[in-house]
């Protein structure tokens, strides 16, 4: 099984548990990604191959190199395609699994004559509920032609979706749901956070990817934490080590935790305030924690709106999130966790990665 990811490590993290389920089931697994992402992806413990040249996706995004981010993903796909197609034709995978922005994945599948599965991170902002073929940019269609094939040659173009159906956009395409399993390279868990909180806990996190794309000021974790401090509860701010070093003075009632899996902090939390990243959102869904999304990018706003429609969260634009608005929203969420618990139950009804993989790879008996 050949897994393909690009642009950001988080794009692979969503499907890493599925890749590990394949590895644990005895399948031969390779992950192909851009060279600069290889260290983070290889840290997942799976065989990783670099394809294409190193590219600075976050820097290009900040510099506005493309008005439509899909133009950047097309550039990445064009750069990855030659190496990836050569690898696929040589290795002959039985299936290619790709995340929604790794457009070189289906090109390699077509070139190798293999089925391909599109693996989502959360709400389908790229395909909008379609199979992925009909919204494919023209530049990707040209890549198929360049390698002597077409999108129509890829059999069994299936979408695998870790998002609960009530959060996902409507679809009529070939679709299978799977239970979301959080994955992170952060692994340091302070002993103190394992104990049940003595006071109502609110977790604040800005994720790892968004600060690289739009800067940490787009989601000022320190200001949010200060706005929530002093209400008699506990505010836990989850950051990377570099982010924690830049946090500044820590007010009373606020605890900084660096490089800790956010899922550990969500246990027992009464609410979480975050940037709207799909990984954080899905982790909070699985924990049954009400969410306040402070979105600074269009795609994060899209995720937040899909969540808010279920009643399990609220969304504010980053520009509208003054201290009073943040406190009021958190208090509203903490008053009734029923929608979040209902969404958690829905997420847990989805088959585990191991179970879905077994169903998809079962060999029919005669």
C-alpha positions as CSV (number, residue, x, y, z in Angstrom):
1,X,0.0,0.0,0.0
2,X,1.4,3.3,-1.1
3,X,0.4,6.4,1.0
4,X,1.0,9.8,-0.4
5,X,1.0,13.1,1.5
6,X,2.3,16.6,0.8
7,X,2.4,20.3,2.0
8,X,2.0,19.8,5.8
9,X,2.8,16.9,8.2
10,X,-0.8,17.1,9.6
11,X,-2.0,16.0,6.1
12,X,-0.4,12.7,6.8
13,X,-1.2,12.5,10.5
14,X,-4.9,12.1,9.8
15,X,-4.3,8.8,7.9
16,X,-1.3,7.6,9.9
17,X,-3.4,5.3,12.1
18,X,-4.9,3.7,8.9
19,X,-1.4,3.2,7.5
20,X,-0.4,1.6,10.8
21,X,-3.4,-0.7,10.7
22,X,-2.3,-1.8,7.3
23,X,1.3,-2.4,8.6
24,X,0.0,-4.3,11.6
25,X,-2.2,-6.4,9.3
26,X,0.9,-7.6,7.4
27,X,0.6,-5.3,4.3
28,X,3.7,-3.8,2.9
29,X,3.4,0.0,3.5
30,X,5.4,2.9,2.0
31,X,4.8,6.6,2.6
32,X,5.8,9.0,-0.2
33,X,6.1,12.6,0.7
34,X,8.1,15.7,0.0
35,X,11.7,15.7,1.3
36,X,11.2,18.4,3.9
37,X,8.3,16.4,5.4
38,X,10.2,13.1,5.6
39,X,11.5,13.6,9.2
40,X,8.0,14.2,10.7
41,X,6.4,11.5,8.7
42,X,9.2,9.0,9.3
43,X,8.8,9.7,13.0
44,X,5.5,7.8,12.7
45,X,7.6,4.7,12.4
46,X,6.7,3.8,8.8
47,X,9.0,3.4,5.8
48,X,9.1,6.9,4.2
49,X,10.4,7.9,0.7
50,X,11.1,11.4,-0.4
51,X,9.8,12.4,-3.8
52,X,10.3,15.7,-5.6
53,X,12.3,18.7,-4.4
54,X,12.0,20.5,-1.0
55,X,9.4,23.2,-1.2
56,X,8.4,25.9,1.3
57,X,4.6,25.6,1.3
58,X,4.1,27.7,4.4
59,X,6.4,30.4,3.1
60,X,4.8,30.5,-0.3
61,X,1.4,30.7,1.3
62,X,2.4,33.6,3.5
63,X,3.9,35.4,0.5
64,X,0.7,35.0,-1.5
65,X,2.3,33.0,-4.2
66,X,-1.1,31.9,-5.3
67,X,-4.5,33.5,-4.8
68,X,-6.1,30.1,-4.6
69,X,-4.2,27.6,-2.4
70,X,-5.1,24.8,-4.8
71,X,-2.6,26.5,-7.2
72,X,0.1,25.7,-4.7
73,X,-1.0,22.1,-4.4
74,X,-0.9,21.8,-8.2
75,X,2.7,23.0,-8.2
76,X,3.6,20.5,-5.5
77,X,1.9,17.7,-7.4
78,X,3.7,18.6,-10.6
79,X,7.0,18.6,-8.7
80,X,6.3,15.2,-7.0
81,X,4.7,13.4,-10.0
82,X,7.8,12.3,-11.9
83,X,9.5,10.6,-8.9
84,X,6.2,9.3,-7.6
85,X,5.1,7.8,-10.9
86,X,8.5,6.1,-11.4
87,X,8.3,4.7,-7.9
88,X,4.7,3.4,-8.4
89,X,5.6,1.8,-11.8
90,X,8.6,0.1,-10.2
91,X,7.1,-1.0,-6.9
92,X,3.6,-1.8,-8.3
93,X,1.4,-1.1,-5.2
94,X,-2.0,-2.8,-4.9
95,X,-3.6,0.4,-3.8
96,X,-2.6,4.1,-3.5
97,X,-4.0,6.1,-0.6
98,X,-3.7,9.9,-0.8
99,X,-4.9,12.9,1.2
100,X,-7.0,15.5,-0.6
101,X,-4.3,17.9,-1.6
102,X,-1.8,15.3,-2.8
103,X,-2.9,15.4,-6.4
104,X,0.1,13.4,-7.6
105,X,-1.4,10.3,-5.8
106,X,-4.1,9.5,-8.3
107,X,-1.7,10.2,-11.2
108,X,0.6,7.6,-9.8
109,X,-2.3,5.2,-9.3
110,X,-3.4,5.6,-12.9
111,X,0.2,5.1,-14.2
112,X,0.6,1.9,-12.1
113,X,-2.9,0.6,-12.9
114,X,-3.8,0.6,-9.2
115,X,-7.0,1.5,-7.4
116,X,-6.8,4.7,-5.2
117,X,-8.5,5.8,-2.1
118,X,-8.8,9.4,-1.1
119,X,-8.4,9.8,2.7
120,X,-9.9,13.0,4.2
121,X,-8.8,14.9,7.3
122,X,-12.2,16.2,8.2
123,X,-15.0,18.2,6.3
124,X,-14.3,17.8,2.6
125,X,-13.3,21.3,1.7
126,X,-11.5,20.2,-1.5
127,X,-13.9,17.8,-3.1
128,X,-17.1,19.3,-1.4
129,X,-18.7,15.8,-1.2
130,X,-17.8,14.6,-4.7
131,X,-15.5,11.8,-5.7
132,X,-12.7,14.3,-6.2
133,X,-12.5,13.8,-10.0
134,X,-15.0,16.6,-10.9
135,X,-13.2,19.3,-8.9
136,X,-9.7,18.4,-9.9
137,X,-7.8,21.4,-11.2
138,X,-6.9,21.6,-14.9
139,X,-3.2,21.5,-14.0
140,X,-3.6,18.0,-12.5
141,X,-5.5,16.7,-15.5
142,X,-2.4,17.8,-17.5
143,X,-0.2,15.7,-15.2
144,X,-2.3,12.6,-16.1
145,X,-1.7,13.4,-19.8
146,X,2.0,14.0,-19.3
147,X,2.3,10.5,-17.8
148,X,0.3,8.8,-20.5
149,X,-2.9,8.2,-18.6
150,X,-6.2,9.9,-17.5
151,X,-8.2,10.2,-14.3
152,X,-10.8,7.9,-15.7
153,X,-8.3,5.1,-15.7
154,X,-8.2,5.0,-11.9
155,X,-10.5,2.2,-10.7
156,X,-12.3,2.2,-7.4
157,X,-11.8,5.9,-6.6
158,X,-13.1,5.6,-3.1
159,X,-13.2,8.3,-0.3
160,X,-12.4,7.2,3.2
161,X,-13.8,9.7,5.7
162,X,-12.9,10.0,9.4
163,X,-15.5,12.8,9.9
164,X,-18.8,12.0,11.6
165,X,-21.6,12.1,9.0
166,X,-23.4,15.0,10.7
167,X,-20.3,17.2,10.3
168,X,-19.5,16.1,6.8
169,X,-20.9,17.8,3.7
170,X,-23.6,15.7,1.8
171,X,-22.3,13.2,-0.7
172,X,-23.5,10.7,-3.2
173,X,-20.0,9.5,-4.2
174,X,-18.4,6.2,-3.3
175,X,-17.8,6.8,0.4
176,X,-16.8,4.9,3.6
177,X,-16.6,6.3,7.1
178,X,-13.9,5.3,9.5
179,X,-13.4,6.2,13.2
180,X,-11.0,9.1,13.7
181,X,-7.9,8.1,15.7
182,X,-5.7,11.0,16.9
183,X,-2.1,11.0,15.9
184,X,0.7,13.3,16.9
185,X,4.5,13.4,17.1
186,X,4.1,15.3,20.5
187,X,4.6,12.7,23.2
188,X,5.6,14.3,26.4
189,X,2.9,14.0,29.1
190,X,3.5,15.8,32.4
191,X,2.3,13.6,35.2
192,X,0.2,16.5,36.7
193,X,-2.1,16.6,33.7
194,X,-3.1,12.9,34.0
195,X,-5.0,13.6,37.2
196,X,-8.7,14.6,36.9
197,X,-8.9,18.4,37.0
198,X,-10.0,19.8,40.4
199,X,-11.5,22.8,38.7
200,X,-13.3,23.2,35.4
201,X,-10.6,23.0,32.7
202,X,-10.5,24.9,29.4
203,X,-7.9,23.9,26.9
204,X,-6.5,26.5,24.5
205,X,-4.4,25.5,21.5
206,X,-3.4,27.0,18.2
207,X,-2.1,23.8,16.6
208,X,1.2,23.4,14.9
209,X,0.4,24.2,11.2
210,X,-1.6,27.4,11.3
211,X,1.1,29.5,13.0
212,X,3.5,28.6,10.2
213,X,0.9,29.6,7.6
214,X,-0.4,32.9,8.9
215,X,1.7,33.7,12.0
216,X,0.9,33.2,15.6
217,X,-0.8,36.6,15.9
218,X,-3.7,35.2,13.9
219,X,-4.6,33.2,17.0
220,X,-3.1,34.9,20.0
221,X,-3.2,32.1,22.5
222,X,-1.7,34.3,25.2
223,X,-4.6,36.8,24.9
224,X,-7.2,34.1,24.8
225,X,-5.7,32.5,27.9
226,X,-5.7,35.8,29.8
227,X,-9.3,36.5,28.8
228,X,-10.3,33.1,30.4
229,X,-8.1,33.3,33.5
230,X,-9.6,34.4,36.8
231,X,-13.0,32.8,36.4
232,X,-12.3,30.1,39.0
233,X,-11.4,27.5,36.5
234,X,-8.2,26.1,35.1
235,X,-6.8,27.2,31.7
236,X,-4.3,24.8,30.1
237,X,-2.5,26.1,27.0
238,X,-1.1,23.4,24.7
239,X,1.8,24.6,22.6
240,X,4.9,23.5,20.8
241,X,8.2,24.2,22.6
242,X,9.0,27.2,20.3
243,X,5.5,28.6,20.7
244,X,5.7,28.2,24.5
245,X,9.0,30.1,24.6
246,X,7.3,33.0,22.8
247,X,4.2,33.0,25.0
248,X,5.3,35.7,27.5
249,X,4.2,36.1,31.1
250,X,1.9,33.3,32.3
251,X,-1.0,34.8,34.3
252,X,-2.4,33.1,37.5
253,X,-4.7,30.2,36.8
254,X,-3.0,29.4,33.5
255,X,-0.8,26.4,32.9
256,X,1.5,26.1,29.8
257,X,2.1,22.6,28.6
258,X,4.7,22.1,25.8
259,X,4.8,19.2,23.3
260,X,2.0,17.2,24.9
261,X,-0.6,15.4,22.9
262,X,-3.7,17.6,23.0
263,X,-5.9,14.5,23.4
264,X,-4.4,13.9,26.9
265,X,-5.4,17.4,28.0
266,X,-8.9,17.1,26.6
267,X,-9.7,14.3,29.0
268,X,-12.0,16.0,31.6
269,X,-12.0,19.4,29.9
270,X,-15.2,21.4,29.9
271,X,-14.3,23.2,26.7
272,X,-11.5,23.8,24.1
273,X,-10.7,27.0,22.3
274,X,-8.7,26.5,19.1
275,X,-7.8,27.7,15.6
276,X,-10.1,25.4,13.7
277,X,-7.6,22.9,12.4
278,X,-9.2,19.6,11.4
279,X,-6.9,17.5,13.6
280,X,-7.7,19.5,16.7
281,X,-11.4,19.6,15.9
282,X,-11.7,15.9,15.3
283,X,-9.7,15.1,18.5
284,X,-12.2,17.2,20.5
285,X,-15.1,15.5,18.8
286,X,-13.8,12.1,19.9
287,X,-13.3,13.5,23.4
288,X,-16.9,14.8,23.6
289,X,-15.6,18.4,24.4
290,X,-17.5,21.5,23.3
291,X,-15.4,23.7,21.0
292,X,-14.9,27.3,20.3
293,X,-13.2,27.9,16.9
294,X,-11.5,31.2,16.3
295,X,-10.8,31.0,12.6
296,X,-8.3,33.1,10.7
297,X,-8.4,31.3,7.4
298,X,-11.2,30.4,5.0
299,X,-10.8,26.7,5.3
300,X,-10.7,26.8,9.1
301,X,-13.9,28.9,9.0
302,X,-15.5,26.2,6.8
303,X,-14.6,23.5,9.4
304,X,-15.9,25.6,12.2
305,X,-19.2,26.3,10.5
306,X,-19.7,22.5,9.8
307,X,-19.1,21.8,13.5
308,X,-21.3,24.7,14.7
309,X,-24.2,23.4,12.7
310,X,-24.3,20.3,14.9
311,X,-24.5,22.4,18.1
312,X,-21.3,20.9,19.4
313,X,-19.3,24.1,19.0
314,X,-19.3,27.8,18.1
315,X,-17.2,29.8,15.6
316,X,-15.9,33.3,15.8
317,X,-13.8,35.1,13.3
318,X,-10.4,35.9,14.7
319,X,-11.1,39.6,14.2
320,X,-14.4,39.4,16.2
321,X,-12.9,37.4,19.1
322,X,-12.5,40.1,21.8
323,X,-12.1,39.1,25.4
324,X,-15.8,39.4,26.2
325,X,-16.9,37.4,23.1
326,X,-14.5,34.6,24.0
327,X,-15.6,34.4,27.6
328,X,-19.3,34.5,26.7
329,X,-18.9,31.8,24.0
330,X,-17.0,29.5,26.4
331,X,-19.6,29.9,29.1
332,X,-22.4,29.1,26.6
333,X,-20.5,25.9,25.6
334,X,-19.8,24.8,29.1
335,X,-23.5,25.2,30.1
336,X,-24.5,22.2,27.9
337,X,-22.2,19.5,26.7
338,X,-25.0,17.3,25.3
339,X,-24.5,18.1,21.6
340,X,-20.7,17.4,22.0
341,X,-21.4,14.1,23.7
342,X,-24.0,13.2,21.0
343,X,-21.4,13.9,18.3
344,X,-18.8,11.8,20.2
345,X,-21.2,8.9,20.2
346,X,-21.7,9.3,16.5
347,X,-17.9,9.2,15.9
348,X,-17.5,6.1,18.0
349,X,-20.1,4.2,15.9
350,X,-17.8,4.4,12.9
351,X,-15.6,1.3,12.2
352,X,-12.0,1.4,13.5
353,X,-9.2,1.7,10.9
354,X,-8.4,-2.0,11.4
355,X,-12.0,-3.1,10.9
356,X,-12.5,-0.9,7.8
357,X,-9.1,-2.0,6.3
358,X,-10.1,-5.7,6.8
359,X,-13.4,-5.0,4.9
360,X,-11.7,-3.2,2.1
361,X,-9.0,-5.8,1.6
362,X,-11.0,-8.9,2.1
363,X,-10.5,-11.5,-0.6
364,X,-13.8,-13.0,-1.7
365,X,-14.1,-16.7,-1.0
366,X,-15.2,-19.1,-3.8
